[in-house]
Amino acid sequence: MSNEPQAASQKPFSVIETYDNLGTAYEAAFTNVPAQVKSLQWLLSQLPASSKVLDLGSGTGRPTAAMLVEAGHQVKGIDISPVMVEAARQRVPGATFELGDARTYKLGEQEMGKLDAVTSFFSFIAAVSHDDIRSLPSRVASWLKPGGLFVSGWVCPPGLSVENQAMKWLGKDVVASVLPRDEVVKAIEEAGFEVVDKIEEAYLPKAVEAGICGAEDVWEEPHTFICARKK
């Protein structure tokens, strides 16, 4: 196991190639992330019945869409990977999943300001810029009702700020950007949210067990989950 991400050794995959190649093994590597589950439990405790929720970077639909649908909510998931979208449709038939890029996704005019919640777990790391990260909360705020909820998950190494850096992740060469946790929190607050809770943990992906890569390509990820309410 490596203690930190390694430099890329060849031309990085695009974000679509990365997640298409990972496919459902991604779900196995990141199953039952305790802090993510806690953030979703907080969301479920706050949502009115039959809420409308948008999940950006919905992956295989588990755990986010699955937990929300099971609780009786209406969920639309957006993901850039065709493989992930197809997997999610099979795994969580009670939700709707569409192919789309979370960086540029737009709601229809009639939907603006009508969502009860938006979730985004690790969707703004690969193939994004710092501007993409900083602009996300204000976009989300425009989609939500007053009092709407925004729950997001990030990889935030302490004090680290990198943009478009080629690195290895689970044995794959990718391009990633990260901001320190405090800068992410600042962007969320400046977009008109009250940050209710921050849940942090170090998580070691189960990538070896999922057959994705060898132990030398796995590193402990510093996760931060932010639970916020639109003022």
RAMO-V569402 format. One line per field, one symbol per residue. ss: DSSP state (H for helix, E for strand, C for the rest). phi: phi as a letter, one per 40 degrees, with the letter a starting at -180 (. if undefined). Layout:
BEGIN
ss->???
phi->???
END
This chain:
BEGIN
ss->CECCCCECCCCCCCHHHHHHHHCCHHHHHCCCCHHHHHHHHHHHHHCCCCCEEEEECCCCCCCHHHHHHHCCCEEEEEECCHHHHHHHHHHCCCCEEEECCCCCCCCCHHHCCCEEEEEEECCCCECCCHHHHHHHHHHHHHHEEEEEEEEEEEECCCCCCEEEEEEEECCEEEEEEECCHHHHHHHHHHCCEEEEEEEEEEEECCCCCCCCCCHHHCEEEEEEEEEEEEC
phi->.ccacbccbadccccccdccccfccddccbcfcdccccccccdccbcccfccbbbcgcfcgbcccccccccgccbbbbaccdcccccccccbccbbbbcabccbdbccdccdgbccabbabgcbbcfbbccdcccddccddccccdgcbbbbbbbbddgcbbbfccacbfgbcbbbbbbddcccccccccchbcccabbbacbcdcccccgcacccbbbccccbbbbbbcc
END
